[in-house]
Amino acid sequence: MTLQAHLEKVLAKGDKAFVPYIMAGDGGLATLKPTILKLQQLGVSAIEVGIPFSDPVADGPTIETAGERALSHGVTLKKVIAQLTSFYDDITVPLVMMTYLNPILAYGIDAFALDARLAGIKGLIVPDMPYEESDVIHPALKQQNIALVQLVSLTSPPERVKKLAEASEGFIYAVTVNGITGERASFASQLAEHFAELKQVSSIPVLAGFGISTPEHVENFCKIADGVIVGSKIVTALLEDDWSTIEQLVQATKKIEAL
Ligand SMILES: O=P(O)(O)OC[C@@H](O)[C@@H](O)c1c[nH]c2ccccc12
């Protein structure tokens, strides 16, 4: 099943999508399997699997230090893919990989796309690759049925939003703030309008991400979007082995009445 179909199945049940972000290999590569299987058991809709990178673009301090920890464990794109492949049969939740372009080019685009599919990757986010340059990897991804997810920022002009919304695959990653990843206390007030416009130009699910860190945030964004992506809060909770916080965030997507 494609990433989009997976998410639409969640939405058809009346739930909203919950997508946790994890830094692969934070705590060592051996943590990857138990973490993914436990999140899957909690009923998350997909998992964004981040590849640590020496030169990240949009990462705030929490994700950045998680990346440094993973790198100190010797984690690489190749090792993550090999590890995921080793428990492929246990994975039922769609995986969305977040990696920068350089590791993909170093891997070899066709080899990466093939190996990623064999590892259970259904979608890909490449934050430092502008949509205009996505032709470099898009054909290889298409061949392996891997959706290339586009990020839409708050500052994109309407024409560009429309273009990105049409080009995005799997879902649209709607960034909720101007700036970097990380927990936030509050959000801009006109977000409801922004999401309404985004929903209007998109035919695929629209998920909100950046700064979402409490059950209340999750509920609020689920009223205006099809679901949420939570990164920093999940990374911190995993570090502290605090599964009740994660469970509360997931549960907050299950009692949503649309506006
Ligand atoms: O950490 P936050 O604020 O909850 O946001 C999710 C984000 O961390 C995750 O999706 C992500 C991590 N690194 C990225 C780089 C670009 C875009 C998105 C990301």
The ligand as a Tripos MOL2 file, in Angstrom:
@<TRIPOS>MOLECULE
LIG
   19    20     1     0     0
SMALL
NO_CHARGES

@<TRIPOS>ATOM
      1 O1         10.9110   18.7400   16.2330 O.co2     1 LIG1
      2 P1          9.5830   19.2900   15.8990 P.3       1 LIG1
      3 O2          9.5200   20.7550   16.1570 O.co2     1 LIG1
      4 O3          8.4560   18.5150   16.5300 O.co2     1 LIG1
      5 O4          9.3870   19.1620   14.2940 O.3       1 LIG1
      6 C1          9.4330   17.9100   13.5550 C.3       1 LIG1
      7 C2         10.7600   17.7420   12.9210 C.3       1 LIG1
      8 O5         11.7240   17.6670   13.9510 O.3       1 LIG1
      9 C3         11.0280   16.6020   11.9390 C.3       1 LIG1
     10 O6         10.0000   16.4110   11.0540 O.3       1 LIG1
     11 C4         12.3140   16.9940   11.2560 C.ar      1 LIG1
     12 C5         13.5610   16.7510   11.7520 C.ar      1 LIG1
     13 N1         14.5170   17.3300   10.9590 N.ar      1 LIG1
     14 C6         13.8940   17.9770    9.9520 C.ar      1 LIG1
     15 C7         14.4270   18.7690    8.9290 C.ar      1 LIG1
     16 C8         13.5580   19.3780    8.0470 C.ar      1 LIG1
     17 C9         12.1810   19.1740    8.1520 C.ar      1 LIG1
     18 C10        11.6390   18.3740    9.1740 C.ar      1 LIG1
     19 C11        12.4930   17.8010   10.0910 C.ar      1 LIG1
@<TRIPOS>BOND
     1     1     2 2
     2     2     3 1
     3     2     4 1
     4     2     5 1
     5     5     6 1
     6     6     7 1
     7     7     8 1
     8     7     9 1
     9     9    10 1
    10     9    11 1
    11    11    12 ar
    12    11    19 ar
    13    12    13 ar
    14    13    14 ar
    15    14    15 ar
    16    14    19 ar
    17    15    16 ar
    18    16    17 ar
    19    17    18 ar
    20    18    19 ar
@<TRIPOS>SUBSTRUCTURE
     1 LIG1         1 GROUP 0 **** ****
